[in-house]
Amino acid sequence: MAFIHLDIRCLYTLLICTAFGSTLSSNAEIKVNPPQDFEIVDPGYLGYLYLQWQPPVSLDNFNKCTVEYELKYRNVDSENWRTIITKNLLYKDGFDLNKGVEAKIHALLPRQCTNGSEVQSSWSEATYWISSQGNLDTKIQDMDCVYYNWQYLLCSWKPGMGAHLDSNYSLYYWYDSLDRALECIDYIQAKGKNIGCRFPYLESSDYKDFYICVNGSSESQLIRPSYFIFQLQNIVKPLPPDYLSLTMKNSEVNLKWSIPRGPIPAKCLIYEIEFTEDDTAWVTTTIENEIYITRTSNESLQLCFLVRSKMNIYCADDGIWSEWSDEQCWKGDIWKEILLFFLVPFVLVSLFVSVVACILLYKQRNLLKMVSSIALPCLV
């Protein structure tokens, strides 16, 4: 019996080893080549690039399997890779062309095609660089773009520190609704040189990457181009609120203002309120155009507030604060001041008139006495 149990254990062990060896053998035989013709293509959209490739060769044995691709890409100085799993042969995304771009891709065979284990090809790699013409100090400085009241985009810059006097700059822009990059048609100029751009109405441009390139020309040197990417809703600067009102009931103060004029929805705004009670000031925020606060003292002589607005997190990732509104104030003892203003002069004038009247009456009485004393002897 002992030999029978031993033989059964050996048989089980042999079967398991045979099955495991068969699996290893079958997996070792399954291979997939990397994708072909992997490249990064610049269609002229100022940073919006195409990453494209062709299927691996020798896929005849996997006609019933859908090959997937793992794509990794980044700007050269970035620490993190962006990773995409796709079945397509093309992927598009935006990059900062001030820096190089690198990408790599490999093919993936799903488990159902490879006896339960995923098979990966080796990596195919590609890079892309804009030729670095001109010295770095010829690039523009202090680029600043503001989307005023979600209506008018204006960008401005300063010439590069190393740019010669004959240098001039040109701005080009593109976003997804345009079929090609466009040049600015309304430059802001100083001393005959372009230092900014007023953009036309930008239809269907919100919540999309907006690409800008500012390059230059000079007869005496090459100018280094500059590239920028942003989304317009993140650089909106609203108008300041107006029609401020401040009313008070007992110790409760009601602050209210109108929603800034223009196309920005009320739900997209946040407000910052600076409130002053006598010599004490503090700041708070709200998404409503009204707020109630409590006075710290019923003896306050003056309450003032002003407001500014900005895009909130429900409509944008960032924004620019508007200018501050005009200040609105309330003075607690205004009636006392009014009464004092009128009462003091009235009392002084009344007192003066009374004194003059008394003097006149006194003199009139003395005069009557003198007349009486003169008239009596004559009668005798």
Disulfide bonds with the S-S distance in Angstrom:
Cys65-Cys113 1.61
Cys145-Cys155 1.99
Cys184-Cys197 2.13
Cys268-Cys315 1.99
Cys304-Cys329 1.89
